[in-house]
């Protein structure tokens, strides 16, 4: 059995009870933290919390050489952990299908993820989100500034009145950076303000799931100059606003009246 | 006032009169006597003593040049000569004749308007003669001919007037055949063949310092009969006084070579692709000393006191100290610290050097041989590509770890001075690679590092540079990214020989206007549609984008090219460069989000797919080969041809020429390492030979695996090939 367990948004307490039980029952516990990580904890604290040993896999160890995970799942109970939910944004559906190919049973235990927090914290309704996109570091993609596909996505959503959830790039163990790099919401707002539209409204969500989670709405140009503290951040570019959404952004996200 | 100073002042006066300037190069096969001739000209102009000319070899200033008795670097010199009552300023470049140093010849030709081709009367036109004439004509440089060592025909071979005439006419005929072949298709060149009647051919002996030409005979009244008499009776001194070589040759230079005003309007369109209607084009055509400054750097040298010196041709404007100039291909400006002209091996600083001259400049720290230097940003000159490419590599290490930084700096400097040298720095292992034109080329360069820089080095055995090439067309191959969300569908086809040749010669590149590129490719036989879809030219391979309207592909294309470049630099057989592949992208499936189709996904997907397609296209190892010509007495002919055949070589022709037999053939460069000593012992030192790099050839199938494993082992790669390789 291979069980995909989402660890939730912030620290070792963000996992669901069902997830905790699955980890406790597993023979082997694997995890990947190259797509995202729990900012409020580390692997050692997680191991202590769950009283288990976590085998951390890098990108190649998941995408190119998943055999050890699959072998463990074929022989016994294995769990595979990621931050957030295992099947949203970073989709590990490929790993699940490879397991199915080998006749291994699989199940998914969900957890809160950035997409649900974005709606949950900003008051923007999840019915009114369009396609999501990721803003990469300028050096990490094949074009200059902001990739056309990012602004195309935002604009296509806005034409239909829809909000865009913009994930911000994370580089873990990347040869180009020392340590880990997390794009901040102000860097993202600056990139979009410079390459797209400085007057457009943006909503920053910082440290979703943490006790000090922060939400701020303002023009992108103004968000570019603000500091939202430690990671992880994400950014929402709203489309048209329902009146309740407008009120929420003003009340809960401090949006200045002239920006709405 | 010293004599030298006087000449410098005379030169400075003449520099402002382009009509009076001749920029020339002396070029020839090795040992045909260029440098001795140059000494004669210098002595004639009063630059060195008459007595030592011929032995002094004033131009061979490097210690190793004097030791080896050959010219290695192209050297510059200026002199004055009076012809028909007018003083002329002659800027002269002596070039190396040995084939390994051909890059210097090519670069020198860019700076000059006339090439004095020197041919040995006894040996006749040789392979290197053909190469230098070709190099000159390609650059739009006008040739004249000096047939040297005529004294040997008279004294050694005891030839009579008729035999001599026949021999000289055949040399002229050979050279003219070359000239006709190269200029037939050029409409901007009238008849450039040389002839005795026109005065574009001179004869003589650089060693004994006499010379004749049709005009000189008319002037002095000395005909061939008189010359034979004097030479036979050993009255060479008299011969020299009556008809001195320097006057005969320098008169020919002044009369028959174009001055910059005549030459530049014709040469600029050949060597510069910028806007012909621009002000700068006009100023270059007119050799306008008041126009914008344009200098084409053809040589970088190092002076122990002044540091790096850039030498080159001033095509427009006037170079002065303190100017801030752009250097093509680099950002920012360099400040000119001094300007000068050359006298022998020495540089004389002057206040300014106007258009039409060859200048020596310090302070251009970013310039390399081939840079365009100007006071406003401009289209650079056509790159001076020397057509032969590195075929031999040696590893080079500093003996003392402390010398490591200095060695790296020196290696970089060497490749800056000689673009036919290529350097691969490996800071991790400290074992660097230096690649060049041949064994001698590398030996000279490494000795110079030891001697001039005082860095003791250890060098490895010379290694041949291999390549990999597809020998058939592949089926469609699917490349999948590690996350399996992105797929690329590609094929590999063989590039036609004609297209490959155009890339090799630099006639087609991504730097040229698209329309022009299409035309060249179509003329070389590429179909129209393919030529319109060229996405990139990667090394000597072409990448075609056959896809239509795939969303997000445009922002992924750079990564696709990165993946292709990786796979083509390190081929699947032995990580040697791939050439001659036409890679076609037929279709692609991409993830919606940029982060899931980033470098970590796209590069491995395309790199793998290209390697698999290359294997499917029966990729094979290519090795460099050389044309070999051996001149040998008939009793040693068997031994000589055996030396070629024993080296996996092929003898194509054997024929008699004079009292010698000539053996012609080809052999792999790898097997030719160590040829010099073997042929010497096989023929008791009686053979003279010449080799010339002749491109790459597919290696025989029964050797493929063995050589590939040798290379893989040397590179520390796995010594097994992918199982899918079954075609040899």
Interface residues (C-beta under 8 A of the other chain):
Chain A: X59 X60 X63 X64 X94 X131 X132 X133 X134 X135 X136 X140 X141 X142 X143 X147 X148 X149 X150 X167 X169
Chain B: X482 X483 X484 X485 X551 X552 X554 X555 X556 X557 X558 X559 X562 X592 X593 X594 X595 X596 X598 X599 X600 X602
